[in-house]
């Protein structure tokens, strides 16, 4: 998981414990641990809070978070995944 790896790296760079991060997010430590392992998805507002806590660009973390969601959604659809992503890209351009 791209997002999970990044937040673990950022947390370690700041020399913070998982319990300190979970307290800052006002969530249970077990839940934060699952987010950092990639077993659970953070909420969008939690991603933004993490960016502030780690003093990093929220767009970078949001992009990794969203990429992980897409990877999970696409799953094993190897043949159709690229076609679906192309359709999404075209729809985004039209907006």
Backbone torsions as a table, in degrees:
resi	resn	phi	psi	omega
1	UNK	NA	124.4	-176.5
2	UNK	-65.6	-46.7	-177.5
3	UNK	-64.9	-46.9	-178.1
4	UNK	-59.5	-44.3	179.6
5	UNK	-63.0	-40.3	-178.1
6	UNK	-67.0	-44.9	-177.9
7	UNK	-70.1	-31.7	175.5
8	UNK	-64.2	-44.5	179.1
9	UNK	-61.2	-45.9	-179.3
10	UNK	-64.3	-40.7	179.0
11	UNK	-63.0	-46.0	179.7
12	UNK	-64.7	-38.2	177.4
13	UNK	-61.4	-35.7	178.9
14	UNK	-84.4	-3.4	-179.3
15	UNK	55.9	45.5	177.3
16	UNK	-104.2	147.8	173.7
17	UNK	-85.0	155.8	178.2
18	UNK	-58.1	-38.4	-179.1
19	UNK	-66.2	-29.5	176.2
20	UNK	-69.3	-40.0	179.2
21	UNK	-68.6	-44.4	179.6
22	UNK	-62.7	-36.6	177.3
23	UNK	-65.2	-41.1	178.6
24	UNK	-63.7	-33.9	178.9
25	UNK	-84.4	-10.2	-177.3
26	UNK	60.0	45.3	175.8
27	UNK	-129.6	163.6	178.1
28	UNK	-63.4	141.5	-179.6
29	UNK	-59.7	-38.5	179.5
30	UNK	-61.5	-38.4	178.3
31	UNK	-65.6	-44.9	178.4
32	UNK	-60.7	-41.8	179.3
33	UNK	-59.3	-39.2	177.9
34	UNK	-66.3	-37.9	177.4
35	UNK	-64.2	-45.3	-178.2
36	UNK	-68.3	-27.1	176.0
37	UNK	-83.0	-12.4	-177.9
38	UNK	86.8	13.5	179.3
39	UNK	-84.6	-19.8	178.9
40	UNK	-137.0	152.6	175.1
41	UNK	-91.8	138.0	171.8
42	UNK	-73.4	157.8	171.9
43	UNK	-80.2	156.9	-178.0
44	UNK	-55.3	-44.4	-178.7
45	UNK	-66.3	-28.1	175.9
46	UNK	-71.2	-35.6	177.5
47	UNK	-62.9	-43.4	178.9
48	UNK	-64.7	-42.0	177.8
49	UNK	-62.8	-39.1	177.4
50	UNK	-63.9	-41.0	178.6
51	UNK	-60.7	-41.8	178.2
52	UNK	-66.1	-45.0	-179.2
53	UNK	-61.1	-43.0	-178.1
54	UNK	-87.1	-1.3	-179.9
55	UNK	54.5	53.7	179.8
56	UNK	-132.4	168.0	-178.0
57	UNK	-67.6	120.8	-179.0
58	UNK	-64.1	-30.5	179.4
59	UNK	-65.3	-33.1	177.8
60	UNK	-65.5	-50.0	-179.5
61	UNK	-65.4	-40.8	179.1
62	UNK	-63.8	-36.7	178.8
63	UNK	-65.6	-43.0	178.1
64	UNK	-66.3	-41.9	178.3
65	UNK	-59.4	-47.3	179.9
66	UNK	-67.9	-38.5	177.6
67	UNK	-60.1	-42.9	177.4
68	UNK	-61.1	-41.0	179.3
69	UNK	-62.7	-40.9	178.6
70	UNK	-65.5	-42.2	-179.8
71	UNK	-60.9	-44.3	179.2
72	UNK	-65.2	-41.6	-178.9
73	UNK	-66.5	-42.3	-178.8
74	UNK	-70.1	-36.4	176.6
75	UNK	57.7	-127.9	-176.6
76	UNK	-96.7	21.9	-179.7
77	UNK	-81.9	56.8	-174.8
78	UNK	-53.4	-44.7	-175.4
79	UNK	-70.9	-37.3	-175.5
80	UNK	-95.2	-16.4	-174.1
81	UNK	-57.2	-49.3	-178.0
82	UNK	-65.1	-38.5	177.2
83	UNK	-62.0	-44.2	179.8
84	UNK	-63.6	-43.0	179.1
85	UNK	-64.5	-36.6	176.6
86	UNK	-63.6	-40.2	178.0
87	UNK	-63.4	-44.8	179.0
88	UNK	-61.0	-44.0	-179.8
89	UNK	-60.9	-42.0	178.3
90	UNK	-64.6	-40.5	179.3
91	UNK	-64.9	-38.6	178.5
92	UNK	-65.5	-39.4	178.8
93	UNK	-62.8	-33.0	-177.2
94	UNK	-73.8	-18.6	-177.2
95	UNK	-80.6	NA	NA
